[in-house]
Amino acid sequence: MLLIYFVVTLSMTFVGCASHDIRQIAPDSIGAYQIQANESGVVVAADPFSTKEKAESAFTLDLAEQGFVPVLLVLENRTKDNVLLIKDDIELTDSRGNIRKPVSANIMVSKFEHNKMAYALLGFGIFSYMSAEDANKKMLEDWSSKELPAEKVLLPGRKTHGVAYFYLGRTGLEAFSNSTLNVPLLNMRTSERTGSILRMVVSQ
């Protein structure tokens, strides 16, 4: 009887895990964000998804479980020039002085993807295998669609947004609070380089 209960419970766990809900991120007006800076006419706002509830509301899973923190960046170009944002130039300096660069959605997915072979070996059959495969594909598509592109040209008078994913490791998450985010920008007409410095405040 205990064996049957264990198998049923395990199967429910696996079936429950083999899904991924796609949830949209709808940015607020840029003035609504607590964390923001205006440097040379470009407003940069940041919204960290560092709590379990907030991460699950947008990414389905608690990403901090594996040491990841997504940060939504909302940018508004109030200048008359095109401004270039390069994602790999962004740096997060945690409260211990460690410098982190954004990681790709692929890296996050590799930590969270469902093990398709486990479904087959545990006897759930081809349909469960396909369910896990489908969940992995949806996860990658979802998190990639939210991610900042490698390069983004901010057009005059326009607003854009995207998520930068940071890996701090499970032991490094406590150092996220009071970290600083440096977002370098390049004015494409004047070649002037500026950078917005934002201090991450974690709301509980």
C-alpha positions in Angstrom: 0.0 0.0 0.0 2.8 2.4 0.9 4.5 1.5 -2.4 1.3 2.4 -4.4 1.0 5.7 -2.5 4.6 6.5 -3.2 4.3 5.8 -6.9 1.0 7.8 -7.2 2.6 10.7 -5.3 5.7 10.6 -7.4 3.7 10.5 -10.6 1.6 13.5 -9.6 4.8 15.4 -8.8 6.3 14.7 -12.2 3.1 15.4 -14.1 2.6 18.6 -12.1 6.2 19.7 -12.9 6.0 18.9 -16.6 4.3 22.1 -17.6 5.2 25.7 -18.0 2.7 28.6 -17.9 3.7 31.6 -20.0 3.1 34.8 -18.1 3.5 38.3 -19.6 5.4 41.2 -18.1 3.5 44.4 -18.6 5.8 47.3 -17.6 4.3 50.2 -15.7 4.9 53.8 -16.7 8.6 54.6 -16.0 7.8 57.1 -13.3 6.2 54.3 -11.2 9.4 52.6 -10.5 11.2 53.2 -7.2 14.6 52.3 -8.7 15.5 54.7 -11.5 18.1 57.2 -12.8 18.2 59.8 -15.5 21.6 60.2 -17.2 22.0 62.6 -20.1 18.3 62.4 -21.0 17.9 58.6 -20.9 15.8 57.3 -18.0 16.7 53.8 -16.8 14.4 52.0 -14.3 15.0 48.6 -12.7 12.6 46.2 -11.1 14.3 43.1 -9.5 12.3 39.8 -9.3 14.2 38.7 -6.2 11.4 37.2 -4.1 9.7 33.8 -4.6 6.2 35.3 -5.1 7.4 37.9 -7.6 9.5 35.5 -9.6 6.7 33.0 -9.9 4.3 35.7 -11.0 6.3 36.4 -14.1 8.5 33.3 -14.7 6.3 30.5 -13.3 9.2 29.2 -11.1 11.1 30.5 -8.1 14.4 31.3 -10.0 16.2 32.1 -6.7 16.0 28.4 -6.0 18.9 27.9 -8.3 20.6 31.3 -7.5 19.2 33.4 -10.4 17.7 36.9 -10.1 15.9 38.5 -13.1 16.0 42.3 -13.3 13.5 44.1 -15.5 15.0 47.2 -17.1 12.7 49.9 -18.5 14.4 52.6 -20.5 13.0 55.8 -22.0 15.1 57.9 -24.4 14.2 61.5 -24.0 17.0 62.8 -26.2 16.9 63.5 -30.0 19.7 60.9 -30.7 19.8 57.2 -31.0 21.3 55.5 -28.0 22.9 52.1 -27.9 22.6 49.6 -25.1 24.9 46.5 -25.1 23.7 43.9 -22.7 27.1 42.4 -22.0 28.3 45.9 -20.8 25.8 45.8 -17.9 27.4 45.0 -14.5 25.9 44.1 -11.2 28.2 44.6 -8.2 26.8 42.9 -5.2 27.2 44.1 -1.6 30.4 42.0 -1.2 32.0 43.6 -4.2 31.6 40.7 -6.6 30.9 41.8 -10.2 28.2 39.8 -12.2 27.4 40.0 -15.9 24.1 39.0 -17.4 23.7 35.3 -18.3 21.5 34.0 -21.1 18.1 32.4 -20.7 19.7 29.2 -22.0 21.8 28.9 -18.9 18.8 29.3 -16.6 16.8 26.7 -18.6 19.6 24.2 -18.3 19.2 24.4 -14.5 15.5 24.1 -14.4 14.5 21.9 -17.4 12.6 18.7 -16.7 14.4 15.4 -17.2 12.7 13.7 -20.1 14.5 10.4 -19.6 13.4 10.2 -15.9 9.8 10.3 -17.1 10.3 7.4 -19.4 12.4 5.3 -17.0 9.8 5.8 -14.2 7.2 4.3 -16.5 5.2 7.3 -17.4 5.5 6.5 -21.1 6.0 8.5 -24.2 3.3 11.0 -23.5 5.0 12.1 -20.3 8.3 12.2 -22.1 6.7 14.5 -24.7 5.1 16.6 -22.0 8.4 17.2 -20.4 10.0 18.1 -23.7 7.1 20.5 -24.5 7.5 22.1 -21.1 11.3 22.6 -21.7 10.6 24.3 -25.1 8.0 26.6 -23.6 10.3 27.5 -20.8 13.1 28.5 -23.2 10.8 30.4 -25.5 9.2 32.2 -22.6 12.4 33.3 -20.8 14.2 34.1 -24.1 11.3 36.3 -25.2 11.5 38.4 -22.0 15.3 38.7 -22.2 17.1 41.9 -23.3 18.6 41.5 -26.8 22.4 41.5 -27.1 22.2 45.0 -28.5 19.3 47.5 -28.4 19.1 50.9 -30.1 16.9 53.2 -28.1 15.1 55.5 -30.6 14.4 59.2 -29.7 11.2 59.6 -27.7 10.7 55.8 -27.3 10.5 53.4 -24.4 11.7 49.8 -24.3 12.1 47.1 -21.8 13.7 43.7 -21.3 15.0 41.4 -18.5 18.7 40.9 -17.6 19.3 37.6 -15.8 22.0 37.4 -13.1 23.5 34.3 -11.5 24.6 34.8 -8.0 24.5 31.2 -6.8 22.5 30.1 -3.8 25.0 31.4 -1.3 25.3 34.8 -3.1 21.6 35.8 -3.0 21.8 37.5 0.3 24.4 39.9 -1.2 21.9 41.0 -3.9 20.2 43.5 -1.6 22.0 46.9 -1.8 24.0 45.8 -4.8 24.5 48.3 -7.6 23.6 48.0 -11.3 25.7 49.8 -13.9 23.9 50.3 -17.2 26.3 51.9 -19.8 24.9 53.7 -22.8 26.4 55.1 -26.0 25.1 58.2 -27.8 25.4 57.1 -31.4 25.7 60.6 -32.8 28.2 62.1 -30.4 29.9 58.9 -29.3 29.5 60.0 -25.7 29.4 57.2 -23.2 27.3 57.5 -20.0 26.2 55.1 -17.4 23.2 54.9 -15.1 24.0 53.6 -11.6 21.0 52.0 -9.8 21.0 50.6 -6.2 19.0 47.5 -5.9 16.4 47.7 -3.1 14.7 44.4 -2.3 11.1 44.8 -1.2 9.9 41.9 1.0 
